[in-house]
């Protein structure tokens, strides 16, 4: 990928044209255990792979002669304007990919004026992330722990720091079985830790560890009543991440949450569930505009973004591609990934006859007859 001129010490770099270029670079340059961790799906990886394949089954119905000389990709999420409808999904351990980790991700997202969902499992603290990008628009992804006080403390921390929403991940009562992580005995290297809980778990270091924190810290008893509990301790909007059915979408609305992220956790939890884009329509139809619906999983091109918006997503979020950008060149790499998606989305919009996101609707979608 990098043809280095040893004498001059310079690298004549291959042009990074699409997100797959960043994926190939990351695969080549990250350690095997780190690459496997980011790439992992659960079990046979059917759902992980279907997240991508599902977009290829969806065809667009472009409209022509619509004067697309001026285009506008801006949209809003939870009432805040962002420059285009692609944000950064919560993914763990960014320092494995680049030494500045989440601080670099935060600066890149701030520079492109979009939304960054910070993971609970960050290798930088929420305070460091805010200091790195003080004007960034951020949500915080939350897990509910057996020790509710832990969850409560982090909620109050991020609220005080100016995070604008809580994203409650609901598809991990237990961690999915990711075969390569088991084979590699994946562990965070000693110099990295889950920074938001630095010092919290010291007394338990003797016990077995799972992804940087003691095993069995997550609470498998989490239920809808915990949504009410969360509402009782915070004034922040609550967005539920990990819904794949219309039944749960209806329950989310009834429980007064402000948004849903249609997600299968990048295919890392239940294998054999739907691709997130395939679950989107029934959820949008059920919600009927009462709350905003977002999506993550499998977004690799601007036309993927267009398809998701046409099927009713307000915004999409990218997980692995952000990590590939980090592996390539830190903040600059994440900026490039976002910029490529922005440019591709703008082009796909124009070639489909849409001048702004309000003109994107389901008439753009032709489901192929399989």
N, C-alpha and C positions, 0 to 999 in steps of 0.2 A: 504494500500500500504506500509506504514512504520510500521513495528512491533517494537515499541519502548520498550526497556528494561528500565523501569522507574528507577530501583535501580541504574544501571550503567549510566543512562542518555545517553546510546548509542542507535543508531538505527540500527537494523539489516535490511538493505534495500533489497527489492526485486531486483533481477537483471533486468536491463533495456535492453531488448533484441531487441526490434523493436520500430518504431516510435509510434505505438499505445499505448505502455506502457507509454510513455511520455504524450500522450493525456489523458489517464485515470488519471495519477497523477495530471495533470493540472486541470482537471475537478473537482477533489476531493479537491484541495487545493486553488484554486482561488475563490474570491467572485463570487456570482451568476451573478452580473451585469458585472463583468470583463470577466468571462467565456463566457457569452452570447454575449458580444461585439466581442470577437475574433472569436467565432463560427458562428456568424450571417451570413445568406445569405439573399438575397432579396426575398420578397414576400413568396412564398411557398418553397423556397430553392431547386427547381428542378435542376437548373444549378450547384449550390454548390455541390449537391450530385452526379450529373452526372459527374462532374470533376473526381471523384474517380471511379465511376462505369465504365466509358469509358475504363479505363486501363484494366479492367477485361474482356472486350470483345475482346481485342487484344491478339493473341497468337503468341508465338515465334517459329521459325523454326531453332532449334539448329543444328550446324554442329559439327561433332565429329572427333576424331583422328587428331587434329590440332596443337599438341604440345603447350599447354598453361602453360608450366612450368614457364614462365616469362611473367608477364603482366604489362602494363603501362597505367594508367588511365589519364595521363596528357592531357591537351588540351590548346588551346589559345582562348581568347575572346578579340576582338579588338586589336589583336597583342600581348597581354600579356599572358604569360603562367600561368595557374593555375593548382593545383595538381589533380583535378578531375572536371568533368563538372556539378557541383552543387554549386550554389551560394545562397545568402540570398536575398529574394525578399523584396521590401520595405513594411513594416507594421508599423502601428502607435503605439505610446505610450508604449514602452517596459518597462518603469518604473512601469507600472501597474502590470507587471509579476514578476519583480525583481528590487530591489532598485537601482542597478547600471545601469539598463536599457540598452540603446544602447551602452554604453561604454563596457559592458560585451559582447554584440553581436559582436562588432568590434574586441575585443581581441580574441574571439573564431575564428572568420573568418580569422584573421591575422595568428593565430597559425596553421590553416589548409591550409593556402595559397590558398584561393579562393576569390571570389568577393562578396562584401557586398554592396547592394544598400540601401543607407540611405534614410529614408522617410523624406519628408518635415515635416510631423507630428511627429517629434521625441520629446521625453521628455528630451533629452540631446541636447546641441547645436552642430552644425557641428564642431566647434572648440574643444569642449570637446571630441568628438568622435575621431578626429585626434590625440589629445594629448594622448588618451588612447591606441591607436594602430598606432603609427607613421608610421610604414612600411606596413600597410594594403593596399590592392588594393580595391578602392572604387569608385562607381558611385553615383550620387545624383539624387533622384527622385523629379521631379518638377511638381507643378500645376501652371497653369496660372491664376493669380488673376485679378479681375476687375481693381485694381490698378497695372498697369504693372510695376511701379517703385519697388514694393515689390518683384516681380519675378526677376526683373533685379538685385536688390541688392543682393539677395541670390545667383544668378548665379555667380556674381563677387566674392562673398565670397568663394564659394566652388572652383571656378577656382584657386583663390589665395592659397587655402589650399591644392591643389594637388589632388582634385577629378579628375578622369580620363574620365568621360563621364556624360552627362545629360540624364536622363530617363524621357521623357515627358509622363505623364499619360493623356490619351486622352478619357477615357471612363467615365468621371465624370463631364459632364456639370451641372448635378445636382446629389445630393447624392441619391443612391437607397433607397428603403423603407425597412428598417430592423426592423421587427415587435417587436422583443424582446427589441431592444434599445428604441423603443417608449414606450413600456410597462414599462420598467425599468427607463424611463426618464434618460437615460445614460448621465453622465457628468463626465469630469475629476475631480478627487478629488482636493480640494483647494491647496494642497501642490505640485501638478504637473501642468505644463503648456507646451504649444507648444513652446519649448525653442528658436527655431530659430526666433520667432516673439515676444520674451519677450519685453514688453514695447511698441510694435508697436500699439497694439489695445487697450491700456489702456483707451483712450478717449471714446471707444465705449462699455465699459463693461456693460452699462445699457441695451443694446439691447439683442435680443435672440441670443443664442450661439448654434453652431453645431460642435460637435467634437473638442472642445477646441478653436475655433476661431469664430468671429461673423458670423452669418448666412449671406448668400448671398455674401461671399467674393470671392468664385470661379466664374470665368467668363463663363457663358453659351454661349457666342458669339464666343468662341474659334473655329478657323477654320484653314484650311491648310495654310493661309497666316501668321498665327502665327508661323509656323515652319520657314518660311523665316525670320520673326522678330527675332526669337531666334538665328538663324544662324548669324544675323547681330550684335548681342551683345556678341557672344562668339566664341572662336576657338575650344571649346570642341566638340567631336563627339556627335551627338544627336541620341538617341535610342527612338523609339516610343513604348509605352506600352499600350496595349488594342486593338490591331487589331485582327479581327476574320474572315475577308473575303479576297478573292483574289483581289477584286477591290481596297480595301484600301491598301493592300500590294503593289500593282502596283503604286498607288498614292504616297505611302511613298518612294518608290525607285525614282520615278520621282521628288520628292521634295528634293532629295539629302541627306536623312538621312542615318546614318551608321548602323542601326540595327532595328529590330522589336522584341518586346516581345509579342508573341501570348498569350493573357490573357483575361479572363472575370472578372478580379478583385476578384478572389476567389468566384465567384457566388454572389457577394455583390451588383451588379449594375442592369443590365437587367436580370430578371429571364425568362428562356425560350430560351436563346441563346445556342449555342453549348458548349459542354465540350471543354476545350482548346486543348486537345490532338486530338479531332475530327476535329478541325479547322486547325490543323498544316499542313497536307499534301497539301491542295490546296494552302496554302500560300508559302510553300517551292517550289512547282511546278511553281508558278508564279514568285517568286524571282529568281530562277535559279542561286543561288550562287552570285548574284550581291551584296548583303549585307548579314550580318549574321542574322539568325533567332533563337530566343530563345523562351522559354516557361515557364509559371508558371501555377499552379493550379492542385491540386490532386496528386502531387508526394509524395508517402509514402514509397516506397521500392526501392531498387537498380534495380529491374527489370523494374519498372516504368521509371527510368532514361534511361535504355537501350532501352526501347520501344520508348521513345521520341527522342533519338539520331538516332535510326534506321529510324524513320520517317522524319529525317532531321534537328532536333534542334541541334544547336551547343553547347548549355548549357541549363540547367534548373535551376529554382530558387524556393526555398521553403519559404512559408510564415508562416502559422500557426505552422508547426512543430518547427520552430526556437523559437517561443513564448512559446511552451510547454517545450522546453529545458531550456529556461530562468526560467520558473516557477519551474522547477525541481531543478536546482542548478546553476542558473546564467551562467557565462562564461563556467564553466565545463559542464553544461547541454547542451549548444549549441554545444560545442565541441563533446560531446558524440553523439548527433543527427547527426552531420555531419560525424563523424567517422563511425557510423553504416551504413549510406547511402553509404559512400565510400567503406566499406568492402563488403556490399551487391552488389554494382555495380560491383566491381572487380570479385566477385564470379559469378554473372549472366553473365558477359562478358566471363569468362573462360568456363562456362558450355554451352555457346552458340558457343564457338569456336573462340572468338575474343581475340587477344593478345594486341590490342591497339585500341584507338577510331577510327583510320582511317579505321579499318576493319569492323566497324559497318555500315551496310547499309540496304536498304529496303528489301533485300532478306531475312533478319531475321524475317520479319513480315508476319504472316498468319492471314488474317482477317477472323474471325469465321463467318460461314454462320448462320445468325440468323433466 
